[in-house]
Amino acid sequence: MKLFFRYFFKTIRIILGPPILLINWITMPKGVIRPEDAQKKLDKETQDMILYQFKTCPFCIKVRREKKRLSLNIETRDAQRNQLHRSQLLEGGGNIKVPCLKTTNDQGEEVWMYESNQIIQHLQEKYSVH
């Protein structure tokens, strides 16, 4: 039965993935325009952030859209097809669950956030233009 569900959901992803990505591409939000100095400072702040994701995961798409809307230069890593990234996600965060944002807190400790709404809230609170 487990094998059935695996192939069932894999088939659904194959069928729905391309239309989801096309709609996402067509409706992608524009990024925030900041002064060059402010954007460079922001890029420096986010240079150590990593978003582990699957390309067609709706929750990952939701986080990537917010990342684009806020003009954040956060590295994305494919944990679905890249075994190295997948093992880093499992080793560091403890789960193969996406989206997952790896950040470093003020004390220098790695923080692994797994819920899309939590990730988006964190990004908005820290980087929204008011």
N, C-alpha and C positions, 0 to 999 in steps of 0.2 A: 504494500500500500504506500509506503514511504517513497518508493521509486516512482509510482504513479503520480503522486503529488509533485515530485521534483520535475518530472517531464511535463506535466500539465502546466505548471507555472513558467517553466522555461519556454514552452510554446506560446503562452500568453505574452511573455516579454518579447519574443521574436515578432509576433503579430502586431502588438501595440507599440513597441519601442520606436520604430521609425516615425509613425504619425505623431507621437508625443514629442519627439525631438524636433520635428518640423514645426509643429505649433509653437513650441518653446522658442525656436529660432526666429519665427515670424513676429512673435509678441514680446521678444526680449526687451526689458526696460532700458532706458538710457541711463547712463551713469551720471552721478553728481559731478559737476565741474567745480573744481577747487583751484585756488591760486597754486602755481607750480610749487612754491615752497611748502605749502600745507600738504599737497599731495605727496611730495618727497618724504616729508616727516611721517605721514600716514603709511607710506610704503615701507619705511624703515621699521615702524611699529609692528607691521603685519608680516615682515619677512620670515619670521620663524613659525608662523601659523601654517597648518596643513589641514586641508579638508579631504578626508578619505571618503570616497563615493563610488557609486555604480552609475554608469552613464545614463541609463534609462529609469532609474529609481525616481518616482514622483517626489519623494521627500528630499532627495538630493537636488533635483531640479529646482525645487522651492528655495533651498538654501543658496544654490548658485545664482538664482535670479536676484536674491537679496544682496549677495556679494557684488553682483554687477551693478545693481541700483545704487549701492553705497560706494562704488568705484574702489573696491578693496582688492589689493594685489595679494591674494592668498593662494598659495600653491594648491592645486588639486591633484589627488593621486587616485588612480583606478584600482580599487581593492577587489574588483571582480575578475579582471583578466591578468593582473600583474601579481604573481605569487610573492614577490619581495614586499610589495605594499600590503598585501593581504596578511603576511606574517608579521609585519611591523604593527599593523592594526591589532592583531590578536595579542601580540607580545606586550605592546604598550597600553592598550585600552582594555584588554581582557576579553573582548568580544569581536566577532566578525559581524558587525551591525553598522549600517550606514544610514544617514550621513553621520560622520564623526569628525568633529573639529578638535585638533590638538593645539592647545595653546600653552603658554607658560605664564603662571601667575606672578604677582609682585615679589614673592619669596623665591622665585626661580624654579618652582615645582611644575612639572607637566600636568596639565588638566585635559582630560578627554571627555568631551561633551557629545552625547549620542542622540539626543532628541532634536528634530529639526526646529521645533518652536523655541526650545531653549537656546539653540545656536543663533537663531534669528534675533531673539530678544537680546542676547549678549552683544551681537554685532550692532544692533540698533542703539542700545544704551551707550556703547562705547564710541561708536563712529558716526552716528546720525548727525547731519547738518541741521542745526536749529535755527 
